[in-house]
Amino acid sequence: MSSQQRIICGVPKEHCTGGHLQTDQVFTTNKAHSNHVDAFNCMARYLVKVLKYTRIGSRDFAPPDGGPVRTLTKKMRYGGLLVYGKEHTRFMPEKRRAGNRGVIT
């Protein structure tokens, strides 16, 4: 992955393991990961350690209250893509591929 791209994981910034970066003002987080696998592992760790989910498969997590199983997207596709802005001052969403990729309920 290019040094001009970062991946956001969707984990609250106080629990995210990603590095700090300056983003566009629409984001509530200022942390991101260098690749999709790191973003996936950050979300998996958050589900197990903080929300107390039980990992039942490589991408499947069962909630502690017995609700529906949460399945994450494949590791190589997980997360939202950010690219370096044309002013070279901050990261912003990549318009063609960025989106809410990650959680299937």
Secondary structure as GFF3:
##gff-version 3
##sequence-region A 1 105
A	DSSP	beta_strand	5	8	.	.	.	ID=ss1
A	DSSP	beta_strand	19	20	.	.	.	ID=ss2
A	DSSP	beta_strand	31	32	.	.	.	ID=ss3
A	DSSP	alpha_helix	36	45	.	.	.	ID=ss4
A	DSSP	pi_helix	46	50	.	.	.	ID=ss5
A	DSSP	beta_strand	54	55	.	.	.	ID=ss6
A	DSSP	beta_strand	60	62	.	.	.	ID=ss7
A	DSSP	beta_strand	70	72	.	.	.	ID=ss8
A	DSSP	three_ten_helix	75	77	.	.	.	ID=ss9
A	DSSP	beta_strand	80	84	.	.	.	ID=ss10
A	DSSP	beta_strand	91	93	.	.	.	ID=ss11
A	DSSP	beta_strand	103	104	.	.	.	ID=ss12
###
